[in-house]
Amino acid sequence: MDSKEADEVKPLAEFLIRHHSEQLRSIVLSSDPKLHYPLYIDFAELMDENPQLAHLVFSQPTEYLRHFDQAALWAHKIVLENLNFGEKGIQKKYIHVRINVCGSPLEYPETFPSIGRVRVKHRGILLTLKGTVIRSGTIKMYEGERMYQCRKCKHEFPVYPELESRNSITLPSFCPSMRSKPCEGMRFDCVDETVIRHDYQEIKIQESTQALGVGAIPRSIPVILKDDLVDIVKAGDDVIVSGILTAKWSPDLKDVRCNLDPVLVANHVRRTNGLKSDINIPNDIIMKFNQFWSDFKDTPLKGRNAILRGICPQIFGLFTVKLAVALTLIGGVQHVDASGTKIRGESHLLLVGDPGTGKSQFLKFAAKLSNRSVITTGLGSTSAGLTVTAVKDGGEWMLEAGALVLADGGLCCIDEFDSMREHDRATIHEAMEQQTISVAKAGLVTTLSTRTIVFGATNPKGQYDPDQTLSVNTALSGPLLSRFDIVLVLLDTKNPEWDAVVSSHILAEGESDNGDSNDDLANIWTLDMLRRPSVLEGGPTGKYIHYVKGYFRPVLTKEAEKVISSYYQLQRRSATDNAARTTVRMLESLIRLAQAHARLMFRNEVKRLDAIMAILCIESSMTTSAIVDSVGNALHSNFTENPDQEYTKQETLILEKLRSIDEFSDMHIIEELPR
């Protein structure tokens, strides 16, 4: 290290010792000297301490990040020399400074563009990009540094590979020694045992489709991970990557126009999958929620319906579908037993209906309510389809994530669900129930996470035949249908009364409306109030669905357990067309839906009302009901004037039917029911 370089490194080392001595100390006390150790610093902290240095790191990251790594080695030696008596430290060879830009001005749009807006002006600066990992390559090894010696003056100097020319090494044309009399030597020898090798991995990130306008194509960019950054993200992860934008080109192609492929050499990678549940809700919004339910203390179902009216408000009626969508998006509580077996908390919903019944409208609106969502068709938007596939890129096999993997932790909306590819049909069973995808393709054996809500829509095969099973009408197998918690059939049957109501509603939309209390109440629950807030874009906070999902963990009461258990036993005794679904999965679905309804009702306790509503949702999934004969066509279901009174009638009917179960007949609630 010459004197000029030492003058640049010294203030960096002093900064690290002042602010990051604990990290340096933990590195010194680590036992393996051959590992590459990260040293994390905040860019905002560097700006407060030394704005000029922070600007140099931003504008000249290639040079100053290298100086920072040298400063870290220098600082760690000082810490090693000043260890307390009895502490044994080991000198390390490789320490890399990782700069976290969170909370700094580098998160502004000028320095934090979307992937599709990356241009030449961003080359050479410390750039931050946000996206989803769609491909993850294998871990390789590359030569990062090598020492050469001039044959004439014996001067030694390092040579670094050029990422622009695909890691090829180019020797200088003459000796780079800084002497008063130039050496001008042109022949160099490699110094033995001076090659420094690094771990190397290439991934590809794609910008989120939710941040794009209609018709925009999501762009992607390859990212190079080195040393301690390799293998920390996988396909489907949301990441924020800070690094240096450069370009790659192949020096071997002759007489071919040279195209530069942009690539980001990562310095810091931050996964944002776990940040969705860490968003704070303002107290004033929570007070509004509490006040709302306080106002509807005596008529809670009327308050619930006010919330449901805010779901897909452009579609008139369809109360059953809107309730099913709300319960699916909210979901239940994941359960892990003593053996470690997980029972999913996410619910799945399938809409089967004639064309023009609003299925796609519900899919698009549900995607807006979720912070992370993917909308696709059964054929899939890429070769990966719905699950995952192995693709060959540049002679190397890589995993390309499909829609279910990209929607991990969010919502996957699948239109034309019946048109899935064959390899998707074989793996979607595991993805929906175990919430993983096991891959063994092209020598790549791994397991990917798919903890996502599946919201599907499909048309029946030809004219829907009520006398046939749902599996026959949809051409979907019974085991696949059993994965869905709710399957709603929307049949466009002739109903003069319903047609008159719908036509009157559509014709009255253009007229001025004086409004009533219910309409005013429905306006409170707009899309901004219902949806989950965005993590980075500063979206609206205090959204209802996000709050109830993150805050409430409902527990079943004895009454709710008895109702659910008795209904399940009665279904097992009955021979219905849904025999394939009358399994333990039905019992799990009932529990999830009851927990979701308790959350929707702003409670931490699953009451009898929630269990009854879960039963009604399951009953709506059946073409021939075994318990309630008045569920009717979900397409023609509408909001009632007095939902609490209507519920009392439904509850009485269901509990009367459940009297046949011996264990249930002893409950005191039966005696309390009116005869």
Secondary structure, 3 states (H helix, E strand, C coil): CCHHHHHHHHHHHHHHHHHCHHHHHHHHHCCCCCCEEEEEEEHHHHHHHCHHHHHHHHHCHHHHHHHHHHHHHHHHHHHHHCCCCCCCCCCCCEEEEEEECCCCHHHCCCCCCCHHHCCHHHCCCEEEEEEEEEEECCCEEEEEEEEEEECCCCCEEEECCEHHHCCECCCCCCCCCCCCCCCCCCCEEECCCCCEEEEEEEEEEECCHHHCCCCCCCCEEEEEEEHHHCCCCCCCCEEEEEEEEEEECCCCCCCCCCCCEEEEEEEEEEECHHHHHHCCCCHHHHHHHHHHHHHCCCCHHHHHHHHHCCCCCCCCCCHHHHHHHHHHHHCCCCEECCCCCEECCCCCEEEEECCCCCHHHHHHHHHHHCCCEEEEECCCCCCCCCCEEEEEECCEEEEEECHHHHCCCCEEEEECHHHCCHHHHHHHHHHHHCCEEEEEECCEEEEEECCCEEEEEECCCCCCCCCCCHHHHHCCCHHHHCCCCEEEEECCCCCHHHHHHHHHHHHHCCCCCCCCHHHHHHHHCCHHHHCCCCCCCCCCCCCHHHHHHHHCCCEECHHHHHHHHHHHHHHHHCCCCCCCCCCHHHHHHHHHHHHHHHHHCCCCEECHHHHHHHHHHHHHCCCCCCCCCCCCCHHHCCCCCCHHHHHHHHHHHHHHHHHHCHHHHCCHHHHHCCC
